[in-house]
Every structure is written in C-alpha cells, then in structure tokens.
C-alpha cells in the first residue's frame, strides 16, 4: 500500500454555553414591587444553580465516563478508565496504524484522538505498527499507551525516501521519544517502508542492479540507526527491521535487519475471497519465510499488511480480477484468516484500523477503504473473530 502522507484533522467538538446576564437597572423611580420581583428571581436562580450542581455531582458518582474524542466514553481525568465495546475482541496479532493528521506538511495529530485510537486498538490487539515519526506521532502513541495503561507494544517507524533530510528528521524524533518514554512499550523500530518497491518499480527485480543499489542505501540508514541505539546503550534492547512489498526483499537487505515485514495483499493477486487467506499464507511462507531462512542472521518475518477493501470510490475499480471489494468479503477474510493465522503461528498486522480519506483523495479506487472502522471510527457491519490471544 502507498506510504501514508496526510490526514485531515477532525474539528474539535464545540462546547456551546449560554449565560444569563442581568443588567442592573438604575433610577430612583423604581417601585418596591419591581425590586421584590428582582430579588425573587435572583433567589430562584441561586436555588436552581445549587440544585444543578448537586445533580451534576450525583451523576458524576454514578458514572464518570464522558466522550474524549467522540467515540470512546472515558474518564476525562483518567484515560485508563474507558468503556469497552463488547463487539471487539483482542483476537488480532497486530494492527497497522497511522494517526489522523500525522503526515507532513499539514501535521494536525492530537493527543486526544490518538489516545482514543489506542483505547479502541487495545481491545483488538496487543501490538501495532506505525509507519513514520513525523508530526510527533511517536511521542503521541507512546504517551497514549502510558496514559491508558493498556498492554500494548508498538513497532515504531522511520520513513525513508531518497533524501537524507527525511531520514535524519525522523531518526531524531524516534531517539527523542525513546529518551522521553523508555523502551517498555517498544517492540522494534522499522527503518523504511516500501522503499525497495518505489526504487525498483512495480515490475522490477529486487535482486538486480536497481535492487542492490536500493538495498545498499537502506543498509546505510539501518546501520546509522543501529549506531544511534548503540550511543544510547540500547543496541541489544531494540530490534531493527525493514518493511516492504512481499516480492521486493533480497538477501542483502534481510541480512542487515533483525526482522522483515512483508506487505501481502491477496486483493492485488486477483484472488477470489474464498482463496484469499490461503493464498496469503502460501505466499508468505514460500516467498518471504523461505528467503529469510537463507539469510545468515535468520531474521524474524512478519506480514506487515494484509486485509480486504470494503468499497471503491468508482465502479471501475470495485473488482480486481476475481477480487471484489465489499463489507461481506472483508467479513469472509476475517473469518478465514485471523484465527487460523493465530493457530499456525503467523505473525501479521491487519490492514487497517480505519478508512483513510487522504488515500481516497490521492489515489481513488479502493485505496481509502480498507478499515475495520470507517473514517469516523464507527465499526463497519462486521463481526470480529473471537479467538482471543493470551
């Protein structure tokens, strides 16, 4: 999938309040009757306010839950106290996640929104992966995990393009977040996402000259980040990995990392929905796991992205060969992939948490419609598998 680049920020909910303003009337000709009425109204207002405060306090004792960002009801003073959605089950190995508004240049991610995302994600999975470090997203995610007190591990991301500026900016942001939050909730740091695919091209060969050149470039960035961790005495604490399209790894790149994450989407393989889960597993084993087994360091392998789109913005792209976008087909993929992958030990990150409007605006077709939740964080008409991970 294309690397995330922009999300519009949802507007804050407005707190509309109306105030009663009493104007003092002056004049020596007022009658006592007017004064008495004014005093009576004032006393009535005081009594009403007192009753309102009492009722409000009583209601707070009954429930302290209120909406933080619009979807999850939680204690505004303690995000670790939040309502659980009985429709959600902690059955997914992991989820791919990008905070809303966490891309350059229009950074607009907010702590309240990210905290609510973590409250929801923690009901689905014990781990997430993010793609980059711009717009303070690393700190926002780690702060949300800290505030919600959920059992959550995160694979941080450093997005890499063909400029040193982007890498350096994000490397330094990750370093600062590690210094501020520690390593308790960091499972790894992924340096690069689909850099090989972008460098080699859709029909390129990752083992050819262009692939070797791209891998060498990434190797240098990976080595630099390892040096950063070494300077922090964390070289043996935090694994370093790379993510790319499933067909675009080579032995040179895999030999430089502790883990590899492969984006594997049966939708793009033109499969029927009934064959999608099996195709995903077979591709991962025969292409990625087998290749990593030949690397001298034997890196761990994960499916970085897999899922199914629920719609297309235009009819022409609603199908891709035998693959058809629909909520019903997302349900089939959930039913045939999630629990089965848990049982056979496949490590995967489901794609994705919610629909992303920027992708629809930029790419059209099915690109913006892969979420379990819609863009407003409303669960789509699917049943979450119930095979809760221990």
N, C-alpha and C positions, 0 to 999 in steps of 0.2 A: 504494500500500500504506500502511497506517497507520504513523504515525511510531513508531519504537522507543521503548519506555518501561521495560522491565525484563527482566532475565535472572537466573535463579538461578545462583549460583556453584557449580561443581562442587567437591566436597570434595577437599582435598589428599590425595594418596596417603599412607598411614601407613607409617612405617618402623619395623616391629616388630623389636626386638632382644631377645635373651635373654642374660643374663650369668651366668657361673658364679661363685658366691660361696662361697669356702671359709671355714668357721668354724674359728678356732683352738681346739683343744681343750686344756683345761688339766687338770693333775692329775699328781701325782708318781708315779702308779701305772701310767702308760703303759708298755707293753713296747717294747723296741727294734724288735720286728717291725712294730708299728704305725707307728713313726717311719720305718722304712725304706720301708714301703709308701707313706706320705705323701710322702716325698721322691721316690720313683719316679713317683708320679702328677704331682707338680709339674714334674719334668723332662719328662715326656711332654707336659704341657700347653704348656710353653715351646717344645718342638720343634714341636708342632702349630701353634702361633701363628706361628712363624717360617716354616714351610712355607706356611701360608695367605697370609702377606704376600707371599712370593716368587711364589706362583701368581697372586695378585691383580695384582702389578706386571707380571708377564709378560703377563697378559690385557690390561692397560692398553696395553701396547705393541702388542698385536695389534689392538685396537680401543678407541678412547677414547669410543665412542658409547654414550650411555645416554639413557633417556627423560627429557625435561624436564617435559612436562605430560601425558604419557601416550600420545601418538600418534606424534610425530616423534622419531626417535632422533638425538640431537645431543651434542656435547661439552659437558658441563655448565659448563666453564670458557670456552667459546668458541662462542656460538650460531651463528656463521657457518659452523661445520663441522657439517653435518647431512646425514642420508641423504636422497637424492632418491627419490621414488616413480616408477618407470618408467611407471606408468599415467597420470601427469599430464603435460600439455603446456602450454607457455606460449602458448596459442592465443587467449586472450580479450583483447579490447581493454581491458576493465576489469571489476572486480567490486564490487558493493555489499557493504558490510561493517559490522557493528556488533559490537564486542567483547562477550563474555559478561559480564553484570553491569555494564554501562556506562550504566545509567539511574538517575535519581533515583526514590525516595529511598534505595534499598537498595544503593547503589554497592558493588560487590564485584569489579570487574575486577582481574586480577592481571597483573603483567609476564610471568610465565612462560607464562600462557595466551595472551596477546596475541602474544608472541614466537613461540610455536608456530604461531599462525594466520598470521603473516607468513611463516614458513618454508614453510607449505603454499601460501598465496596467491601467493608469488613463483614457484612452479612452474606457475602457471596464467596469470599476467598481470603486466604491468609497472606497473599502476596500480590504485588502489582509490579509492572514495569512502566517507566516513563521514558520519553524519547530524547529529551534535551534538558538544558539547565537555564535557558533564557527566562527573563521576566520573573526571576526569583522563585520559580516553581519548585526547585529542590527544597528550599527552606520552607515554602508553604506546605508541601506534602509532609515533610518531617515534623513540622510544627503541628499539623493536623493529627498525625499519629500520636504525638506526645499528648496533645490536649484531649483526644478522645479515649486514650488509654486502651486502644484496641491491639489485638495480637496481629501485627501486620509487618511484613518485610517488604522492602522496595528495592528493585534494581534501578539505580539511578542511570541517567543517560547523558552523554555528551555528544551532541550532534556535530558531525564533521562534514564540511564541504571542501572545496579546493583552495580555501584561504586559511592562513594561519590565524587570522583575527577571530573568526568564529570559534575555532577550537580553543584558543587561549582564553577567550572571554568565558566560555562555559567551563573549561577546566578550573579556572579560578573561582567560579561560582560554586562548583562542587566542593572544592577544597575548603572554602569558607563555611559551607553548610556542614561539612564533616567536623570542622573545628567547633562549630556552634552547637551541634546536636549529638556528636559522638557517633558510634558505629552500631549501636544496639539494634537498629531497625534497617540497616543497610545490608542487603544480601550480595550486592555486587555493583560494579559500575560498567556500563556498556558504552564503549567508545566507537561511535559510528552506527548509522542505521541506513541500509541500502546504498552505501557509498559505492560498493562494487557494482551493483546494478546500474547506478547512474553513470559510473565511469566507463563501464564496458558496453552498455546498451542492451536493449531487450533481447536481441538475438546474438549477443556476443559470447565469447568463450572465456570463462574466468581463469582458465589455465593458459591462455595465450598471452601475447605480449602486453596487451592492454590490461589484462587481469593481474599479471605480475607487477606491472607498474602501479596499479591501484592498491594492491596488497602491500607493496613496499611503502607507499605513502601512509597507509593506515598503520602499518607496523611501527613507523616512526612516531606517530601520535600515541599509540598504545605504550610504546617504550617510554615516551615522555611522561605519560600519566603514571606509569609504574615508578618512575623516578620521583614524581610528586608524592606518591604514597610512601616511598622509602624515606623521603625527607621528613615525613610525619610519623615515622616508625610504624607504618601500617601496611608494609609490603606483603606481609604474610597474613594479614587480617581481612582484607577486602579483595575478593576475586575481581579480575578484569576480563571483560569479554567484548564481543562484537556481534552485531545483528545485521542480517542481510537477507535478500530473497533466497529461497531454498536452493536454487540452482547456481548461485554465484559465490560459493566458497571455493577456496583452493587450499592445498596443504600448507602453503607458505603462511597464509593468514591464520589458519587453525592452529598452527604450531606456535603462534605468538600469543595465544589467549588461554585463559583458564576455562572459558566456556564460549560456546557459539549459540546464537539464537537465529532460527530459520523461519522466515515468513512463508507459510504454506497455506494457500487458499484453493480449495477444490473448485470454487466458482470459476477461477481463471483456467482450470484444467478442463472446462466444458463438461464436467461430470453431471450425471443425474443426482438428485438429492439423496436417493437411496444408496448410491455408491460413494457419496462424498466422504463419510467418516472412514471407510475402509481405504479409499484412495489416499487420504491424508496420512494415515498411519503407515501405509506401504511406502509412500514417497519418503517420509521422514526416515524410516528405517533403512531403506535401500540407497538413498542418496546421502543424507546427512550423517546419520549414525555410522554407516559403513565407512564414509570418508574420514570421519574423526577417528575411527579405530586405527587408521593407517598413520595418523599423526603421532610423532614420538612422545608428546605430552598427554595424549588421550584426553582432550578437553571434554567437559560435560556438554551435552547437547539439549537444547530446548526448542520447542515450537514457539516462536516469538509472537506469531499472529495466526489465528485461524478462526473462521466464523462463517456467517452467511448473510447476505444483504436481504432486507425486507421489502424494498421497493426500488424503483428507478424514477428519476425525475422526468424521463421521457420514455415513451413506449418502445422506441428503437433499441434501448439498452436493457429492457426488462428481462431479457433472456440472453444467455451466453452459451451458444451451442445447446446442450441438453440441460443446462443450469437455468433455473428460473427464480427470480427474486420474489419472495413473499414471506409474510409472517409464518404461515403454515410450514414453509420449508425451513425457516430458522428453527421452528419447534422440532422438526424431524432431525436436524443436525444436533440440536441439544440432546435429544433423546438417544441418538445413536453414537455420539462422540464422547460426551463428558464423563459419565460413569464408567464407560468402557475404557477410556484412557486412564482414569484413576486406577482401575483394576489392573491394567497391564503395565503401569508404571511410567507412562508417557508424561513428560513434564511440558506443560503448554500454558500459553497465555491467551485467553479467549479474546477475540476481537469483535466488538469492543464494548466499552461501558455505556456510552450514549451516542446518538447520532450527532455528527459534527457538521454544522451548517457551512463552515468555510470550505469544506471539501466539495459540497454540492455546488457552491457558487463558483469554485475554481475549475472543477473537473466535470460536474454534471453526472448523468447516468446514475449508477448505484453507489458512487463514492461516498456520499454523505449519509448512507442509510444502513449502517452495519451494527447499530447499537442494540443492546438488550433493552435499554431505556431509550425513549425519544429525546429530542433536544431539550425538553423541559423536565427531564428526569422522571418521567412517568413510565412505569413498566409497560412494555408492549404486551399484547394479548398472547403471552406465552406462559407456560408452566415451567418453573425452574426445577431441574432434576434434583432429587433428594437422595444423594449418596454422600453425606457429609464427611469431609476429610477429618481425620483425627488430628 
